[in-house]
């Protein structure tokens, strides 16, 4: 009887230990804040727009040519630091605000101006690039980067 109780106790202990390990591993994994269908939408949009890598974007930023860099994060995010020269036009306002802020509407509307868009993780930038393309802008490029990676690479942020 004692042996059986010991075996049951050992089995319960091993099961408890395995469950603890499994829950600990699950806790380490980042929680998804959206369904897989959103990632699929981002992937589809990305196929329909022009994108560049973070390293290619760094060259654009360093040249400081006649380009417009738009940070499409929310104003609170933008205030934490942005790519040098970037202006803030949040994703939800891009199609409406860009006309006066960038394109010179109504006097000298320039829908061919070279525009680069980025956001915190990439997705909002991709959607914004597509929306601007759909609105008639012909030279829009989304930057495939995370702001966090920009910082890790030692690239500058303005505040």
Secondary structure, DSSP 8 states (H G I E B T S, - for coil): -HHHHHHHHHHHHHHHHHHHHHHHHHHHS---SS-HHHHHHHHHHHHTSEEEEHHHHHHHHHHT-S-EEEE-S-HHHHHT-B-TT-EE--GGGHHHHHHHHTS-TTTS--TTS-EEEE-SSSHHHHHHHHHHHHTT-SSEEEEE--HHHHHHTT---B-
